[in-house]
């Protein structure tokens, strides 16, 4: 039975119309209002579903619902009615992040964090379940299914959230969840269940020990190319290591996993995205075996930096294919994006010195790859994107220094927020390959076939379509650019 509060959200959605041209062409945005973390990214009945943290009535964070979309190819998404609303005593302060799985009987289970007031100052968090058919879901009468009674000694019931569920080959269900310890340190707890409803604590997989931020949010745990990956989003990190910046980050802990002893041995910690806007990623395994990741393309530090009157706020990254190479995480846009490419525009062996513009190299919905060959005297190379009417976002590469800098200071964001980020980037065999995905309100950069990634939201006016190149010293480049075409937009 649909509650009054959920029906209210669905009615509001049904009466909200935002033109496709007011949105990104292929990045997910909320049906209305506010979006943050991806939730429940999972296969179900031959399609891929994504839920998200959602407040439909405003473009600011408030009582969390679950929004809902689905896809067959990770690029075009169908909007579905809101899936969850905070309408019970155990989640009245919010239906926080979680995950989803298809059960053996064909139904879909949502495992999420219910937040309930414990005092005027604090809310208690516990893990709750709802089961449904891919559109409508019924919360279990026995919720919460993982309460603070399941927590090991020393973990706080006020910071216990973000369960990620999966099923082992032997049929056992397992889930990881984020917890906070008395030592003010984040930890990832592992739970197991025979039926996805009755759970017990198994072990603590890993913890920050106050060395890698505070609370570790939104954990994910999966095998990848012979290693085990623990993915977390630490809060309050210090800049320690390549691509790690102050504040909220998203990192992978690479290591080994012994399922018999349930021991995870961490070998390295790496940043996932070196840009300005990326948090709370979640993954699924596609039907062809690929591990696909999607993240919230935003940061909490810039969550108030939006143009006045904007009808939605928050967007997801393009889904990315993950792999491990050279001892590190690689990520590339899902290959399905290539099915939406228009004709290629190619320029070979372009010599860049002073300001250089090229015929047909412009646009805000494009997939463009640059292959850069710096000469020995090349001091820097700069790329201007979304340029016009005084606006621009730039990428600055310094080959000798081995650094890349994103600067969106002139992109049009109205607040004094982090607008510049620098991270290490090195040429490989004398070449640097940059793939840039622009989609109206965002930039995603992939370096050297996915060795590094960097994301940034851009609220630059859509009239700013220019792309321009500059270099100090000798630089030769190849450019391959595709416009991205979405037939549904042509019908509006």
C-alpha positions, 0 to 999 in steps of 0.5 A: 500500500502506498503511503500518503507521503509517498503518493504526495511525492509521486503526484508532485513528480507527475505535475512537474515538467522540466524540458529535456533541453534544460537538463544534461543530455545523458547524465541523470538528474532528479525528476524534480528538486534535489539529488545526492548519492546513487542508491540501489545501482543493480540489475533487475529483470534484464534492466539496470535500476538506479535509485538516488537520494532525493527531495522533490520539493526543493533544490536543497537537501531535506527529508530524504526520499528515494528517486528511481530510474532504469536503463538498458544501456546505461545512457538513456534512462526511463523515469519511474515514480519515487520508490521510498518516502520517510513515512514510518517511525523508524525512517521518519527523519529520512530514507538514507542511502542503500542498495538493491538486489533481485531475490530468488523469487523475482522480487526486488529488495531495497536495503536502506538506512532508516533514520529516526529521532532519538533526541532533539539533537540526535538521530539513530540510524539502522538498516531497513528493507522494502520488497517490491516489483521494480516500481512499488515497494512494501517496507517490512513489518520487522524493520529495522533488519540490522539495528544497533543491537547488531553492532560490535562494541564501540560503534555508534548507533548514530552513525551507522549507514549505507548498506551495500548488499550482494549474494555469494555463489553459495546463496549467502547474502552479505552486506557492508555498512559504514560505522563510526567508532568511539575513537572517532574513526570510520570503519566498514562492517560486514554482515551476513544472512541466509535470506537477506532479512535475518542478519548477523554481524560477521567482522570489521573489514577495515577502518580509518584509524584516524589516518584516512579521514573520519567517517567512511561513507557509502562502502562497496566491496567486490572482486576486480581483476584478481584483487579485492576492492573496498570502496569508501567515501571518507569525510574530513580527509587531509591531503595525503597522496596523489589526488587526495584533497581536503574534505570529502573524498572517494577512494579505493582500498586495493587488497586481498580477501580470504572468504574463509577467515573473512580477512581483508588485507589492504595493500594500497589506497588510491583516489578515484576521481581527482576533480572537483565534484565526485562522491559516494560511488556505487557499482554493479556487475553487468550481465556481460561481467563488466564492473560498472561504477556511477557516482554523485557528480557534486561535492558537499562543499559546493552544494549551495553553489547553483544558479538562482531559479534552477529547476533541479540540482545534482547529477550523476557521473556517466557510468564508468567501466572499471579495471585494474592495470599497473597496480591501480584503478582504471576507469573509462566511460561505458562503451555504449556511449559510442552508439550516440556519436555523430560524424567524426571531426578529425584534425591531425598533427596540429601545431599549437603555439599561440591561441588556436581554434579549429574548424567544427571543434566546439560544443557542449554535448561532445565526446572529444579525444586529444593526443598531445605530443609535447616538444622538449621546450614545451612549458605548458598546454592549456585547453579552454572549454565552454568559452564565450561571453567572458566564461571559460573552464580551462585545463592546464598541463605542465609536462615538466612538472607532471601536473594537470589543473582544472580551473572553473573560476570563470564558469559562472558558479556564484559562490566562493568555493573550490574552483581549482584542483591540481593532480599529477599527470604524466605522459606515456611514451612521449604522449598524453591522451585526454578524453573529454566528455562535455554534457551541458552542465558538466565535464568529465576528463579521462587521462591515458585511457582511464588511468585517471579521471576528474569531474566538474560541474559547470553551470556556464550559459549554454551559449558558451560553446567555444573550444580553444588551445594554447601552448608555451613551446612546441606542442603537436596534437591530434583531435578527434571530436564527436557530437553526441546525438539523442533522438528524444530531444529532437522530438521536443 
